[in-house]
Amino acid sequence: MGMNLRSLFSLFSSDLAIDLGTANTLVYARGKGIVLNEPSIVAINKVTGEIEAVGREAKEMLGRTPGNIVAIRPLKDGVIADFKVTEKMLNNFIQKAHNRKMFVHPRIVIGVPSEITQVEKRAVQDSAMRAKASEVYLVEQAMMAAIGAGLPITEPSGSMIVDIGGGTTDIAVISLSGIVYSRSVRVAGNEMDEAITAYLKRKYNMLVGERTAEHIKMELGSAYPLEKPLTMEIKGRHLLEGIPRTITIDDSEIRDALSECVATIVNAIRVALERTPPELSADISDRGIVVTGGGALLKNLDKRIREETGLPVSIAEDPLACVVLGTGRMLVDFDLLKRVAIE
């Protein structure tokens, strides 16, 4: 009988796993899977202080808002830059995930970057508690990405994961459900967009908005020469003439623009390999490196890492969802959660 009651209880359980990302926030509901995947952006009316839009609607407004509405990204480099706004955003996403049921007090597990400070941890916890969570657990994104990517993290063999998000790239070597080495560098997707913006400004005197830069990165961006060259027409504002202009750029230019960001990530991987205990290095050279996060979609990134490390490299199946799927596993595997939760 006990079991039936429990399964009935878990049907109503409103536990959530959240990947609170700099670029996107994903929410996973126990028993339902991913119920929300939206940009981490909030549009606020400066006059009234009211929230005009959150998530996808707010992103549409980026760079297009009238003076009294500002689009804010409350997270920077994987951590909370604006407490009040983060809290409102979390609250909004939690309500959306629960179809606006106001009375739920879910247990919430949240993935955070590995080099987050005590203050930043408190900020994430407080935001979730104020958004009506009954309990909050923090877990490391890299570890969750490894679980979400299907790596055998509980075994006594080494796995290396590289999770390239919007604000941070988290690199971790994992064995026996523990992190043997972890490092977080604040160079990831957003930095790449900024590098593209800076490059176009320098080379063509052309200003493009952040959405355009992101689009260029997705269409043309690469970390290693492509088999067939790509070109793209882009529209922006010419700095000297002050009028809209269209130029054609190709993949080699954007590869140039991104070269510093990519080099930083590759170097961090190299350092991680140097700091890994020899027994685990042997495992990694067999199993290779697994790349997750939006950055995993950068063309030929796997080739570039393979070139520079000589190790096998694979891209996770659904790289953007790995962290939230791994975090979702924590909702049903409470023993593992206790082992991996950050104090």
C-alpha positions as CSV (number, residue, x, y, z in Angstrom):
1,M,0.0,0.0,0.0
2,G,2.8,2.4,0.9
3,M,4.1,2.4,-2.6
4,N,0.8,3.5,-4.1
5,L,0.5,6.4,-1.8
6,R,4.0,7.4,-2.7
7,S,3.5,7.2,-6.4
8,L,0.3,9.2,-5.9
9,F,2.3,11.8,-4.0
10,S,5.0,12.0,-6.6
11,L,2.3,12.6,-9.3
12,F,1.5,15.8,-7.5
13,S,5.1,16.5,-6.7
14,S,6.0,19.9,-8.1
15,D,9.8,19.5,-7.9
16,L,11.8,21.4,-10.5
17,A,15.3,21.3,-11.8
18,I,16.6,24.6,-13.2
19,D,19.6,25.4,-15.4
20,L,19.9,29.1,-14.6
21,G,22.0,30.1,-17.6
22,T,23.4,33.4,-18.6
23,A,21.8,33.1,-22.1
24,N,18.9,30.7,-21.5
25,T,17.1,29.3,-18.5
26,L,15.7,25.7,-18.8
27,V,13.3,24.2,-16.3
28,Y,12.7,20.5,-15.9
29,A,9.6,19.3,-14.0
30,R,9.7,15.9,-12.3
31,G,7.8,13.4,-14.4
32,K,7.2,15.8,-17.2
33,G,10.7,16.6,-18.7
34,I,11.7,20.0,-19.9
35,V,8.8,22.3,-19.5
36,L,10.4,25.6,-20.2
37,N,13.4,26.9,-22.3
38,E,13.6,30.6,-22.6
39,P,16.2,33.4,-22.9
40,S,17.3,34.8,-19.5
41,I,16.1,38.2,-20.3
42,V,13.6,40.5,-18.6
43,A,12.0,43.7,-20.1
44,I,11.3,46.3,-17.5
45,N,9.4,49.5,-17.7
46,K,11.7,52.2,-16.3
47,V,8.9,54.5,-15.4
48,T,6.7,52.1,-13.4
49,G,9.3,49.5,-12.5
50,E,6.8,46.9,-13.8
51,I,7.9,43.9,-15.8
52,E,6.7,44.1,-19.4
53,A,7.9,40.7,-20.6
54,V,10.1,37.8,-19.6
55,G,12.0,35.3,-21.7
56,R,11.3,34.9,-25.4
57,E,9.1,38.0,-25.6
58,A,11.7,40.1,-23.9
59,K,14.4,38.8,-26.3
60,E,12.4,40.0,-29.2
61,M,12.6,43.5,-27.7
62,L,16.4,43.5,-27.4
63,G,17.8,46.5,-29.2
64,R,14.3,47.6,-30.3
65,T,12.8,49.1,-27.2
66,P,11.5,52.6,-26.7
67,G,13.3,54.6,-24.1
68,N,11.1,53.7,-21.2
69,I,11.5,49.9,-21.6
70,V,14.8,48.3,-21.0
71,A,15.7,44.7,-21.7
72,I,17.9,43.4,-18.9
73,R,20.0,40.2,-18.8
74,P,20.1,39.7,-15.0
75,L,22.9,37.1,-15.2
76,K,26.4,37.9,-16.3
77,D,29.2,35.3,-16.7
78,G,27.0,32.6,-15.2
79,V,26.2,34.5,-12.0
80,I,23.6,36.9,-10.8
81,A,24.4,40.5,-11.6
82,D,21.0,41.9,-10.7
83,F,19.3,40.2,-7.7
84,K,15.8,41.8,-7.9
85,V,15.4,41.1,-11.6
86,T,16.7,37.5,-11.3
87,E,14.2,36.8,-8.6
88,K,11.4,38.2,-10.6
89,M,12.5,36.2,-13.6
90,L,12.8,32.9,-11.6
91,N,9.4,33.5,-10.1
92,N,7.9,34.0,-13.6
93,F,9.6,30.9,-14.9
94,I,8.5,28.8,-11.9
95,Q,4.9,29.9,-12.3
96,K,5.0,29.2,-16.0
97,A,6.4,25.7,-15.3
98,H,3.5,25.1,-13.0
99,N,0.9,26.6,-15.3
100,R,0.4,29.5,-12.8
101,K,-0.6,27.3,-9.9
102,M,0.1,29.7,-7.1
103,F,0.2,27.4,-4.1
104,V,3.0,25.1,-5.0
105,H,6.2,25.1,-2.9
106,P,8.5,23.0,-5.0
107,R,11.9,21.5,-4.1
108,I,14.3,23.1,-6.5
109,V,17.7,22.0,-7.7
110,I,19.7,24.6,-9.6
111,G,22.9,24.2,-11.6
112,V,25.6,26.9,-11.1
113,P,29.1,27.3,-12.5
114,S,31.9,25.7,-10.5
115,E,33.9,28.7,-9.5
116,I,30.9,30.6,-8.0
117,T,31.6,32.5,-4.8
118,Q,29.8,32.1,-1.5
119,V,28.0,35.4,-2.0
120,E,26.8,34.3,-5.5
121,K,25.6,31.0,-4.1
122,R,23.5,32.8,-1.5
123,A,22.1,35.0,-4.2
124,V,20.9,32.1,-6.2
125,Q,19.5,30.3,-3.1
126,D,17.7,33.4,-1.8
127,S,16.2,34.1,-5.3
128,A,14.8,30.6,-5.4
129,M,13.5,30.7,-1.8
130,R,11.8,34.1,-2.5
131,A,10.3,32.6,-5.6
132,K,8.5,30.2,-3.1
133,A,10.7,27.1,-3.1
134,S,10.5,24.9,-0.1
135,E,14.0,23.6,-0.4
136,V,16.9,24.6,-2.7
137,Y,19.9,22.6,-3.7
138,L,22.8,23.8,-5.7
139,V,24.8,21.5,-8.0
140,E,27.7,22.1,-10.3
141,Q,26.8,22.6,-14.0
142,A,29.7,20.6,-15.3
143,M,28.7,17.6,-13.2
144,M,25.1,17.9,-14.3
145,A,26.2,18.3,-17.9
146,A,28.2,15.0,-17.6
147,I,25.1,13.2,-16.2
148,G,22.9,14.7,-18.9
149,A,25.3,13.7,-21.6
150,G,25.1,10.1,-20.3
151,L,28.7,9.8,-19.0
152,P,29.2,7.0,-16.4
153,I,30.0,9.5,-13.6
154,T,29.5,7.1,-10.7
155,E,32.1,4.6,-12.0
156,P,35.8,4.8,-10.8
157,S,36.9,5.9,-14.2
158,G,37.7,9.4,-15.5
159,S,35.4,11.4,-17.8
160,M,36.1,14.9,-19.0
161,I,33.3,17.3,-19.8
162,V,33.6,20.7,-21.4
163,D,30.3,22.7,-21.0
164,I,30.4,25.9,-23.1
165,G,27.4,28.0,-22.1
166,G,26.6,31.7,-22.6
167,G,28.6,33.2,-19.8
168,T,31.0,30.5,-18.7
169,T,32.9,27.5,-20.0
170,D,33.0,24.8,-17.3
171,I,35.6,22.1,-17.6
172,A,35.5,19.1,-15.2
173,V,37.1,15.7,-14.7
174,I,34.8,13.4,-12.9
175,S,35.2,10.1,-11.3
176,L,33.2,8.2,-8.6
177,S,30.5,10.9,-8.6
178,G,33.0,13.5,-7.5
179,I,34.8,16.3,-9.3
180,V,38.5,15.6,-9.4
181,Y,39.4,18.8,-11.2
182,S,37.2,21.7,-12.2
183,R,37.7,25.0,-13.7
184,S,35.4,27.7,-15.0
185,V,36.5,30.4,-17.5
186,R,34.3,33.3,-18.2
187,V,34.7,33.0,-22.0
188,A,31.8,31.4,-23.8
189,G,29.0,32.2,-26.2
190,N,28.4,35.8,-25.1
191,E,32.1,36.6,-25.4
192,M,32.1,35.2,-28.9
193,D,29.2,37.5,-29.9
194,E,31.1,40.5,-28.5
195,A,34.2,39.4,-30.4
196,I,32.2,39.4,-33.6
197,T,30.7,42.8,-32.9
198,A,34.2,44.2,-32.1
199,Y,35.7,42.7,-35.3
200,L,33.0,44.2,-37.6
201,K,33.4,47.5,-36.0
202,R,37.2,47.5,-36.4
203,K,37.3,46.1,-39.9
204,Y,34.2,47.6,-41.5
205,N,33.3,50.5,-39.3
206,M,30.0,48.6,-39.0
207,L,27.8,48.4,-35.9
208,V,25.6,45.4,-35.4
209,G,23.3,44.5,-32.5
210,E,23.7,41.5,-30.2
211,R,21.1,39.5,-31.9
212,T,22.8,39.9,-35.3
213,A,26.1,39.0,-33.8
214,E,24.7,35.8,-32.4
215,H,23.1,35.0,-35.7
216,I,26.4,35.5,-37.5
217,K,28.1,33.2,-35.0
218,M,25.5,30.5,-35.6
219,E,25.6,30.7,-39.3
220,L,29.3,31.3,-40.0
221,G,31.2,30.7,-36.8
222,S,33.8,28.0,-36.8
223,A,36.9,26.9,-34.8
224,Y,38.7,25.2,-37.6
225,P,38.6,25.7,-41.4
226,L,35.4,24.4,-43.1
227,E,35.2,22.0,-46.0
228,K,33.3,24.5,-48.1
229,P,33.5,28.2,-47.5
230,L,30.4,30.1,-46.3
231,T,29.4,33.7,-46.9
232,M,26.6,35.8,-45.5
233,E,25.2,39.2,-46.1
234,I,24.8,41.3,-43.0
235,K,23.0,44.6,-42.4
236,G,24.1,47.1,-39.8
237,R,24.8,50.7,-39.3
238,H,27.9,52.3,-40.8
239,L,29.8,54.3,-38.1
240,L,31.1,57.0,-40.3
241,E,28.2,57.5,-42.6
242,G,25.7,56.8,-39.9
243,I,23.4,55.0,-42.4
244,P,22.4,51.3,-42.7
245,R,24.7,49.3,-44.9
246,T,25.0,45.7,-46.2
247,I,28.3,43.9,-46.4
248,T,29.2,40.3,-47.3
249,I,31.5,38.4,-44.9
250,D,32.9,34.9,-45.0
251,D,33.6,32.2,-42.5
252,S,37.4,32.8,-42.4
253,E,36.8,36.4,-41.2
254,I,34.5,35.2,-38.4
255,R,37.0,32.4,-37.5
256,D,39.6,35.1,-37.1
257,A,37.2,37.1,-34.9
258,L,36.6,34.1,-32.7
259,S,40.1,32.8,-32.6
260,E,41.0,34.4,-29.3
261,C,37.9,33.0,-27.5
262,V,38.4,29.6,-29.0
263,A,42.1,29.6,-28.0
264,T,41.2,30.5,-24.4
265,I,38.8,27.6,-24.2
266,V,41.3,25.2,-25.8
267,N,44.0,26.3,-23.4
268,A,41.8,25.8,-20.4
269,I,41.2,22.2,-21.6
270,R,44.9,21.7,-22.0
271,V,45.5,22.9,-18.4
272,A,42.8,20.6,-17.1
273,L,44.5,17.7,-18.9
274,E,47.8,18.6,-17.3
275,R,46.3,18.7,-13.8
276,T,44.5,15.4,-14.1
277,P,45.9,12.5,-12.1
278,P,47.7,10.0,-14.4
279,E,45.3,7.1,-13.7
280,L,42.4,9.2,-14.9
281,S,44.3,10.6,-17.8
282,A,44.5,7.1,-19.2
283,D,40.7,6.8,-19.0
284,I,40.2,10.2,-20.7
285,S,42.6,9.2,-23.6
286,D,40.4,6.2,-24.2
287,R,37.0,7.7,-23.7
288,G,37.9,11.2,-24.9
289,I,36.4,14.6,-24.1
290,V,32.6,15.3,-24.3
291,V,31.5,18.8,-25.2
292,T,28.1,20.2,-24.1
293,G,26.3,23.5,-24.0
294,G,25.4,25.9,-26.8
295,G,29.1,26.4,-27.6
296,A,29.3,22.7,-28.7
297,L,27.4,23.8,-31.8
298,L,30.3,26.0,-33.0
299,K,31.3,24.4,-36.3
300,N,34.4,22.2,-36.2
301,L,35.1,22.9,-32.5
302,D,35.5,19.1,-32.0
303,K,38.1,19.0,-34.8
304,R,40.0,21.9,-33.3
305,I,40.1,20.3,-29.8
306,R,41.1,17.0,-31.3
307,E,43.9,18.7,-33.3
308,E,45.3,20.4,-30.2
309,T,45.0,17.6,-27.6
310,G,45.2,14.5,-29.8
311,L,42.3,13.0,-27.9
312,P,38.9,11.8,-29.2
313,V,36.3,14.5,-28.9
314,S,32.5,14.0,-29.1
315,I,29.6,16.4,-29.0
316,A,26.8,15.4,-26.7
317,E,23.5,14.5,-28.3
318,D,21.4,17.5,-27.3
319,P,24.1,19.8,-26.0
320,L,21.8,22.6,-24.9
321,A,19.7,20.4,-22.7
322,C,22.5,18.4,-21.0
323,V,22.7,20.5,-17.8
324,V,19.0,20.6,-17.2
325,L,18.5,16.9,-18.0
326,G,21.3,16.0,-15.6
327,T,19.9,18.3,-12.9
328,G,16.5,16.7,-13.5
329,R,18.0,13.3,-12.7
330,M,18.7,14.7,-9.2
331,L,15.0,15.0,-8.5
332,V,14.6,11.2,-8.6
333,D,18.1,10.2,-7.4
334,F,18.1,11.7,-4.0
335,D,21.2,9.8,-2.8
336,L,23.2,11.1,-5.6
337,L,21.9,14.6,-5.0
338,K,23.1,14.5,-1.4
339,R,26.5,13.4,-2.7
340,V,26.9,16.1,-5.3
341,A,25.0,19.1,-3.8
342,I,27.3,22.1,-3.0
343,E,27.3,23.1,0.6
